Amino acid sequence: MVAKRCVLLLLLNIFYAFSQNPPESILYPAEDVQFGVENSLTCFVNHFYPPYIKVSWTKNGRPVSEGVSLSRYYPNNDQTFHQFSTLTFTPMEGDMYSCTVEHSALDSPKTRIWGECFIL
């Protein structure tokens, strides 16, 4: 039984070594958002292979690097990976933030947007 499982894992690794899986991403705040109150936005990127990915942030269409963190890669059970990028921000009325993911399995970068219309 163990040998069959090892062979299956080996075959999965070979399959994933010759294929690419495009990432899925979602963008969400850590807490309920209020104007003028510091918070964090998380860009969660999941199910990608190979494990190289680029995540970038914008505020009102301009690149942001201050307050950005990127986690290490974490393996999923299906031989793909997931990763978090977080932006510490203080939202003001009219602000719009985006998280853009670039990966070799994507035809073009994938962008998720968060703005004041998401504040309840």
TIRO-2110 file (N, C-alpha, C; in Angstrom, 1 decimal):
// TIRO-2110
0.8, -1.2, 0.0, N, 1, A
0.0, 0.0, 0.0, CA, 1, A
0.9, 1.3, 0.0, C, 1, A
1.9, 1.2, 0.8, N, 2, A
2.8, 2.4, 0.9, CA, 2, A
3.5, 2.6, -0.5, C, 2, A
3.9, 1.5, -1.1, N, 3, A
4.6, 1.6, -2.4, CA, 3, A
3.7, 2.2, -3.4, C, 3, A
2.4, 1.8, -3.4, N, 4, A
1.5, 2.3, -4.4, CA, 4, A
1.3, 3.8, -4.2, C, 4, A
1.3, 4.2, -2.9, N, 5, A
1.1, 5.7, -2.6, CA, 5, A
2.4, 6.4, -3.1, C, 5, A
3.5, 5.9, -2.8, N, 6, A
4.8, 6.5, -3.3, CA, 6, A
4.9, 6.7, -4.8, C, 6, A
4.4, 5.6, -5.5, N, 7, A
4.4, 5.7, -6.9, CA, 7, A
3.4, 6.7, -7.4, C, 7, A
2.3, 6.8, -6.8, N, 8, A
1.3, 7.8, -7.1, CA, 8, A
1.9, 9.2, -6.9, C, 8, A
2.5, 9.4, -5.8, N, 9, A
3.1, 10.7, -5.5, CA, 9, A
4.2, 11.1, -6.5, C, 9, A
5.0, 10.1, -6.9, N, 10, A
6.0, 10.3, -7.9, CA, 10, A
5.4, 10.7, -9.2, C, 10, A
4.4, 10.0, -9.6, N, 11, A
3.7, 10.3, -10.9, CA, 11, A
3.1, 11.7, -10.8, C, 11, A
2.5, 12.1, -9.7, N, 12, A
2.0, 13.5, -9.6, CA, 12, A
3.1, 14.5, -9.7, C, 12, A
4.2, 14.2, -9.1, N, 13, A
5.3, 15.2, -9.1, CA, 13, A
5.8, 15.3, -10.6, C, 13, A
5.9, 14.2, -11.3, N, 14, A
6.3, 14.2, -12.7, CA, 14, A
5.3, 15.0, -13.5, C, 14, A
4.0, 14.8, -13.3, N, 15, A
3.0, 15.5, -14.0, CA, 15, A
3.1, 17.0, -13.8, C, 15, A
3.2, 17.4, -12.5, N, 16, A
3.3, 18.8, -12.2, CA, 16, A
4.6, 19.4, -12.7, C, 16, A
5.7, 18.6, -12.8, N, 17, A
6.9, 19.2, -13.2, CA, 17, A
6.9, 19.6, -14.7, C, 17, A
5.9, 19.0, -15.4, N, 18, A
5.8, 19.3, -16.9, CA, 18, A
4.6, 20.1, -17.2, C, 18, A
3.9, 20.5, -16.2, N, 19, A
2.7, 21.3, -16.4, CA, 19, A
2.7, 22.6, -15.5, C, 19, A
1.8, 23.5, -15.8, N, 20, A
1.8, 24.7, -15.1, CA, 20, A
0.3, 24.9, -14.6, C, 20, A
0.2, 25.4, -13.4, N, 21, A
-1.2, 25.7, -12.9, CA, 21, A
-1.2, 27.2, -12.7, C, 21, A
-2.2, 27.9, -13.3, N, 22, A
-2.3, 29.3, -13.0, CA, 22, A
-2.9, 29.6, -11.7, C, 22, A
-2.5, 30.7, -11.0, N, 23, A
-2.9, 31.0, -9.7, CA, 23, A
-4.4, 31.6, -9.7, C, 23, A
-5.0, 31.3, -8.6, N, 24, A
-6.3, 32.0, -8.2, CA, 24, A
-5.9, 33.0, -7.2, C, 24, A
-6.6, 34.2, -7.1, N, 25, A
-6.3, 35.2, -6.1, CA, 25, A
-7.6, 35.8, -5.6, C, 25, A
-7.5, 36.2, -4.3, N, 26, A
-8.6, 37.0, -3.7, CA, 26, A
-8.0, 38.1, -2.9, C, 26, A
-8.7, 39.2, -2.7, N, 27, A
-8.2, 40.4, -2.0, CA, 27, A
-9.2, 40.7, -1.0, C, 27, A
-8.8, 40.8, 0.3, N, 28, A
-9.7, 41.1, 1.4, CA, 28, A
-9.0, 41.8, 2.5, C, 28, A
-9.8, 42.6, 3.3, N, 29, A
-9.2, 43.3, 4.5, CA, 29, A
-9.2, 42.4, 5.7, C, 29, A
-8.2, 42.7, 6.6, N, 30, A
-8.1, 41.9, 7.8, CA, 30, A
-9.3, 42.2, 8.8, C, 30, A
-9.7, 43.4, 8.8, N, 31, A
-10.8, 43.9, 9.8, CA, 31, A
-11.8, 44.6, 9.0, C, 31, A
-13.0, 44.9, 9.6, N, 32, A
-13.9, 45.8, 9.0, CA, 32, A
-13.2, 47.2, 8.8, C, 32, A
-13.5, 47.8, 7.6, N, 33, A
-12.7, 48.9, 7.2, CA, 33, A
-13.5, 50.2, 7.6, C, 33, A
-12.7, 51.2, 8.1, N, 34, A
-13.2, 52.5, 8.4, CA, 34, A
-12.2, 53.5, 7.8, C, 34, A
-12.7, 54.6, 7.2, N, 35, A
-11.9, 55.6, 6.7, CA, 35, A
-11.0, 56.2, 7.9, C, 35, A
-9.7, 56.4, 7.6, N, 36, A
-8.8, 57.0, 8.5, CA, 36, A
-8.2, 56.0, 9.6, C, 36, A
-8.6, 54.7, 9.5, N, 37, A
-8.2, 53.8, 10.5, CA, 37, A
-7.3, 52.7, 9.8, C, 37, A
-6.1, 52.5, 10.4, N, 38, A
-5.1, 51.6, 9.8, CA, 38, A
-5.7, 50.2, 9.7, C, 38, A
-5.4, 49.5, 8.7, N, 39, A
-5.9, 48.1, 8.5, CA, 39, A
-4.9, 47.4, 7.6, C, 39, A
-5.2, 46.2, 7.2, N, 40, A
-4.4, 45.4, 6.3, CA, 40, A
-5.2, 44.8, 5.2, C, 40, A
-4.7, 44.9, 4.0, N, 41, A
-5.3, 44.1, 2.9, CA, 41, A
-4.5, 42.9, 2.6, C, 41, A
-5.1, 41.8, 2.4, N, 42, A
-4.4, 40.6, 2.1, CA, 42, A
-4.7, 40.1, 0.7, C, 42, A
-3.7, 39.8, -0.1, N, 43, A
-3.9, 39.2, -1.4, CA, 43, A
-3.4, 37.8, -1.3, C, 43, A
-4.4, 36.9, -1.3, N, 44, A
-4.2, 35.4, -1.1, CA, 44, A
-4.1, 34.8, -2.5, C, 44, A
-3.0, 34.2, -2.8, N, 45, A
-2.7, 33.6, -4.1, CA, 45, A
-2.6, 32.1, -3.9, C, 45, A
-3.4, 31.3, -4.7, N, 46, A
-3.5, 29.9, -4.4, CA, 46, A
-3.5, 29.0, -5.6, C, 46, A
-3.1, 27.8, -5.5, N, 47, A
-3.1, 26.8, -6.5, CA, 47, A
-2.2, 27.1, -7.7, C, 47, A
-1.0, 27.5, -7.5, N, 48, A
-0.1, 27.8, -8.6, CA, 48, A
1.1, 26.9, -8.6, C, 48, A
1.6, 26.6, -9.8, N, 49, A
2.8, 25.8, -10.0, CA, 49, A
3.3, 26.2, -11.4, C, 49, A
4.6, 26.5, -11.5, N, 50, A
5.7, 26.3, -10.5, CA, 50, A
5.6, 27.4, -9.5, C, 50, A
6.5, 27.2, -8.4, N, 51, A
6.4, 28.1, -7.3, CA, 51, A
7.1, 29.4, -7.4, C, 51, A
7.0, 30.1, -8.5, N, 52, A
7.5, 31.5, -8.7, CA, 52, A
6.3, 32.3, -9.0, C, 52, A
6.2, 33.4, -8.3, N, 53, A
5.0, 34.3, -8.5, CA, 53, A
5.5, 35.7, -8.2, C, 53, A
4.9, 36.7, -8.9, N, 54, A
5.2, 38.1, -8.5, CA, 54, A
3.9, 38.8, -8.2, C, 54, A
3.9, 39.4, -7.0, N, 55, A
2.7, 40.1, -6.5, CA, 55, A
3.1, 41.6, -6.4, C, 55, A
2.3, 42.5, -7.0, N, 56, A
2.5, 43.9, -6.8, CA, 56, A
1.2, 44.6, -6.4, C, 56, A
1.4, 45.8, -5.8, N, 57, A
0.3, 46.6, -5.3, CA, 57, A
0.2, 48.0, -5.9, C, 57, A
-1.0, 48.5, -6.0, N, 58, A
-1.1, 49.9, -6.4, CA, 58, A
-2.2, 50.6, -5.4, C, 58, A
-2.0, 51.9, -5.3, N, 59, A
-3.0, 52.7, -4.6, CA, 59, A
-3.3, 53.8, -5.6, C, 59, A
-4.6, 53.9, -5.9, N, 60, A
-5.1, 54.9, -6.9, CA, 60, A
-4.2, 54.9, -8.2, C, 60, A
-3.9, 53.6, -8.6, N, 61, A
-3.2, 53.5, -9.9, CA, 61, A
-1.7, 53.7, -9.8, C, 61, A
-1.1, 54.0, -8.7, N, 62, A
0.3, 54.2, -8.5, CA, 62, A
0.9, 53.0, -7.7, C, 62, A
2.1, 52.6, -8.1, N, 63, A
2.8, 51.4, -7.4, CA, 63, A
3.0, 51.8, -6.0, C, 63, A
2.8, 50.8, -5.1, N, 64, A
3.1, 50.9, -3.7, CA, 64, A
4.1, 49.8, -3.3, C, 64, A
5.1, 50.2, -2.5, N, 65, A
6.0, 49.2, -1.9, CA, 65, A
6.1, 49.3, -0.4, C, 65, A
5.8, 50.5, 0.1, N, 66, A
5.9, 50.7, 1.6, CA, 66, A
4.7, 50.0, 2.2, C, 66, A
4.9, 49.3, 3.3, N, 67, A
3.9, 48.6, 4.0, CA, 67, A
3.5, 47.2, 3.4, C, 67, A
4.3, 46.8, 2.4, N, 68, A
4.0, 45.5, 1.7, CA, 68, A
4.9, 44.4, 2.3, C, 68, A
4.2, 43.2, 2.6, N, 69, A
5.0, 42.1, 3.0, CA, 69, A
4.6, 40.9, 2.1, C, 69, A
5.5, 39.9, 2.0, N, 70, A
5.2, 38.7, 1.2, CA, 70, A
5.6, 37.5, 2.0, C, 70, A
4.7, 36.6, 2.1, N, 71, A
5.0, 35.4, 2.9, CA, 71, A
5.9, 34.4, 2.0, C, 71, A
6.4, 33.4, 2.6, N, 72, A
7.1, 32.3, 1.9, CA, 72, A
6.0, 31.5, 1.1, C, 72, A
6.5, 30.6, 0.3, N, 73, A
5.5, 29.7, -0.4, CA, 73, A
5.1, 28.6, 0.6, C, 73, A
3.9, 28.2, 0.5, N, 74, A
3.4, 27.1, 1.3, CA, 74, A
2.9, 26.0, 0.3, C, 74, A
3.2, 24.8, 0.6, N, 75, A
2.7, 23.7, -0.3, CA, 75, A
1.2, 23.3, 0.0, C, 75, A
0.5, 23.0, -1.1, N, 76, A
-0.8, 22.5, -0.9, CA, 76, A
-0.7, 21.0, -1.1, C, 76, A
-1.8, 20.2, -0.7, N, 77, A
-1.8, 18.8, -0.8, CA, 77, A
-1.8, 18.3, -2.3, C, 77, A
-2.1, 19.2, -3.2, N, 78, A
-2.2, 18.7, -4.6, CA, 78, A
-0.9, 19.1, -5.4, C, 78, A
0.2, 19.4, -4.7, N, 79, A
1.5, 19.7, -5.3, CA, 79, A
1.6, 21.1, -5.8, C, 79, A
0.5, 21.9, -5.6, N, 80, A
0.6, 23.3, -6.0, CA, 80, A
1.0, 24.1, -4.7, C, 80, A
1.0, 25.4, -4.9, N, 81, A
1.5, 26.3, -3.8, CA, 81, A
0.5, 27.4, -3.5, C, 81, A
0.6, 28.0, -2.3, N, 82, A
-0.1, 29.3, -2.0, CA, 82, A
0.8, 30.2, -1.3, C, 82, A
0.4, 31.5, -1.3, N, 83, A
1.3, 32.6, -0.8, CA, 83, A
0.4, 33.8, -0.4, C, 83, A
0.8, 34.5, 0.6, N, 84, A
0.1, 35.7, 1.0, CA, 84, A
0.9, 36.9, 0.8, C, 84, A
0.3, 38.0, 0.3, N, 85, A
1.0, 39.3, 0.3, CA, 85, A
0.0, 40.3, 1.1, C, 85, A
0.6, 41.1, 1.9, N, 86, A
-0.2, 42.0, 2.8, CA, 86, A
0.2, 43.4, 2.6, C, 86, A
-0.7, 44.3, 2.5, N, 87, A
-0.5, 45.7, 2.5, CA, 87, A
-1.1, 46.4, 3.7, C, 87, A
-0.3, 47.1, 4.5, N, 88, A
-0.8, 47.9, 5.6, CA, 88, A
-1.2, 49.2, 5.0, C, 88, A
-2.5, 49.6, 5.3, N, 89, A
-3.0, 50.8, 4.6, CA, 89, A
-3.9, 51.6, 5.6, C, 89, A
-4.1, 52.8, 5.3, N, 90, A
-5.1, 53.6, 6.0, CA, 90, A
-6.0, 54.2, 4.9, C, 90, A
-7.2, 53.6, 4.8, N, 91, A
-8.1, 54.1, 3.7, CA, 91, A
-8.7, 55.4, 3.9, C, 91, A
-8.7, 56.2, 2.8, N, 92, A
-9.4, 57.5, 2.8, CA, 92, A
-10.4, 57.4, 1.7, C, 92, A
-11.4, 58.3, 1.8, N, 93, A
-12.5, 58.4, 0.8, CA, 93, A
-11.9, 58.5, -0.6, C, 93, A
-12.4, 57.7, -1.5, N, 94, A
-12.0, 57.7, -2.9, CA, 94, A
-10.8, 56.9, -3.2, C, 94, A
-10.1, 56.3, -2.2, N, 95, A
-8.9, 55.4, -2.5, CA, 95, A
-9.4, 54.1, -3.1, C, 95, A
-8.5, 53.6, -4.0, N, 96, A
-8.7, 52.3, -4.7, CA, 96, A
-7.3, 51.6, -4.6, C, 96, A
-7.4, 50.4, -4.2, N, 97, A
-6.2, 49.6, -4.1, CA, 97, A
-6.3, 48.3, -5.0, C, 97, A
-5.2, 47.9, -5.5, N, 98, A
-5.2, 46.7, -6.3, CA, 98, A
-4.0, 45.8, -6.0, C, 98, A
-4.2, 44.5, -6.2, N, 99, A
-3.2, 43.5, -6.1, CA, 99, A
-3.1, 42.8, -7.5, C, 99, A
-1.9, 42.8, -8.0, N, 100, A
-1.7, 42.2, -9.3, CA, 100, A
-0.7, 41.0, -9.2, C, 100, A
-1.1, 39.9, -9.8, N, 101, A
-0.4, 38.6, -9.7, CA, 101, A
0.2, 38.3, -11.1, C, 101, A
1.4, 38.0, -11.2, N, 102, A
2.1, 37.6, -12.4, CA, 102, A
2.6, 36.2, -12.2, C, 102, A
2.4, 35.3, -13.2, N, 103, A
2.9, 33.9, -13.1, CA, 103, A
3.0, 33.4, -14.5, C, 103, A
3.9, 32.5, -14.7, N, 104, A
4.2, 31.9, -16.1, CA, 104, A
3.0, 31.2, -16.7, C, 104, A
2.1, 30.7, -15.8, N, 105, A
0.9, 30.0, -16.4, CA, 105, A
-0.3, 31.0, -16.8, C, 105, A
-0.1, 32.2, -16.5, N, 106, A
-1.1, 33.2, -16.9, CA, 106, A
-0.8, 33.8, -18.2, C, 106, A
-1.8, 34.1, -19.0, N, 107, A
-1.6, 34.7, -20.3, CA, 107, A
-1.2, 36.2, -20.1, C, 107, A
-1.8, 36.8, -19.1, N, 108, A
-1.6, 38.2, -18.7, CA, 108, A
-1.8, 38.3, -17.2, C, 108, A
-1.2, 39.4, -16.6, N, 109, A
-1.3, 39.5, -15.1, CA, 109, A
-2.8, 39.6, -14.7, C, 109, A
-3.1, 39.1, -13.5, N, 110, A
-4.4, 39.0, -12.9, CA, 110, A
-4.5, 40.1, -11.8, C, 110, A
-5.4, 41.0, -11.9, N, 111, A
-5.6, 42.1, -10.9, CA, 111, A
-6.9, 42.0, -10.2, C, 111, A
-6.8, 42.1, -8.9, N, 112, A
-8.0, 42.2, -8.0, CA, 112, A
-8.0, 43.6, -7.4, C, 112, A
-9.2, 44.2, -7.3, N, 113, A
-9.4, 45.6, -6.9, CA, 113, A
-10.2, 45.7, -5.6, C, 113, A
-9.8, 46.6, -4.7, N, 114, A
-10.5, 46.9, -3.5, CA, 114, A
-10.7, 48.4, -3.4, C, 114, A
-11.9, 48.9, -3.1, N, 115, A
-12.1, 50.3, -3.0, CA, 115, A
-13.2, 50.6, -2.0, C, 115, A
-13.6, 51.9, -1.9, N, 116, A
-14.5, 52.3, -0.9, CA, 116, A
-15.9, 51.7, -1.0, C, 116, A
-16.2, 51.2, -2.2, N, 117, A
-17.6, 50.6, -2.4, CA, 117, A
-17.6, 49.3, -1.6, C, 117, A
-16.5, 48.8, -1.1, N, 118, A
-16.5, 47.6, -0.2, CA, 118, A
-16.6, 47.9, 1.3, C, 118, A
-16.7, 49.2, 1.6, N, 119, A
-16.8, 49.6, 3.0, CA, 119, A
-18.3, 49.6, 3.3, C, 119, A
-18.7, 48.9, 4.3, N, 120, A
-20.1, 48.8, 4.7, CA, 120, A
-20.5, 49.9, 5.7, C, 120, A
END
